[in-house]
Amino acid sequence: QPRDADSRTLAEHLYRYVEMLEPDYIYIENVVEFMCWGDLDENGKPVSRDKGRMYMQWLRNIQNYGYDFAHRELNSANFGAYTSRTRFFGIFAKHGLPIVFPEPTHCKKGQAGLFGSLQKWKAVKDVLELEDEGRSIFMREKPLSDKTLERIYAGLVKFVAGGKQA
């Protein structure tokens, strides 16, 4: 997918914090594709031959401040969340400090083992209140302003009608 170079600036700002605060630990959470971070072409699309190059450079730069590094791809459902979402988690630790990731508490089907058990993933349907349909924004004592109605209409055109005005 095309990328905006500005979306990468947050990682670049980490250097400032490291220099000013010199933290013992730095925790990073991002999309898994973060590790593929490379150069972009003139259309904002990743250049495949450079896949991961800028990520590796960024990683080395942070490590040069005196940090060890480890990362995992963790699925939130394995830790009791009501959604299955895999994310990149990285930990930088000053040399000599331990790097520890949490142990899963859940797995897709649940399992009992010799050294403990894992609970079955939680289903989002267990926390959704599907019978609660809410209230319509149109059934109200005070009518919506013209500007609000214009924004609703523009959203319907853009996201429902596929950008075609009716």
Rosetta blueprint (number, residue, H / E / L):
1 Q L
2 P L
3 R L
4 D L
5 A H
6 D H
7 S H
8 R H
9 T H
10 L H
11 A H
12 E H
13 H H
14 L H
15 Y H
16 R H
17 Y H
18 V H
19 E H
20 M H
21 L H
22 E L
23 P L
24 D L
25 Y E
26 I E
27 Y E
28 I E
29 E E
30 N E
31 V L
32 V H
33 E H
34 F H
35 M H
36 C H
37 W L
38 G L
39 D L
40 L E
41 D L
42 E L
43 N L
44 G L
45 K L
46 P E
47 V L
48 S H
49 R H
50 D H
51 K L
52 G L
53 R H
54 M H
55 Y H
56 M H
57 Q H
58 W H
59 L H
60 R H
61 N H
62 I H
63 Q H
64 N L
65 Y L
66 G L
67 Y E
68 D E
69 F E
70 A E
71 H E
72 R E
73 E E
74 L E
75 N E
76 S H
77 A H
78 N H
79 F H
80 G L
81 A L
82 Y L
83 T L
84 S L
85 R L
86 T E
87 R E
88 F E
89 F E
90 G E
91 I E
92 F E
93 A E
94 K E
95 H L
96 G L
97 L L
98 P L
99 I L
100 V L
101 F L
102 P L
103 E L
104 P L
105 T L
106 H E
107 C E
108 K L
109 K L
110 G L
111 Q E
112 A E
113 G E
114 L L
115 F L
116 G E
117 S E
118 L E
119 Q E
120 K E
121 W L
122 K L
123 A L
124 V H
125 K H
126 D H
127 V L
128 L L
129 E L
130 L L
131 E L
132 D L
133 E L
134 G L
135 R L
136 S L
137 I L
138 F L
139 M L
140 R L
141 E L
142 K L
143 P L
144 L L
145 S L
146 D H
147 K H
148 T H
149 L H
150 E H
151 R H
152 I H
153 Y H
154 A H
155 G H
156 L H
157 V H
158 K H
159 F H
160 V L
161 A L
162 G L
163 G L
164 K L
165 Q L
166 A L
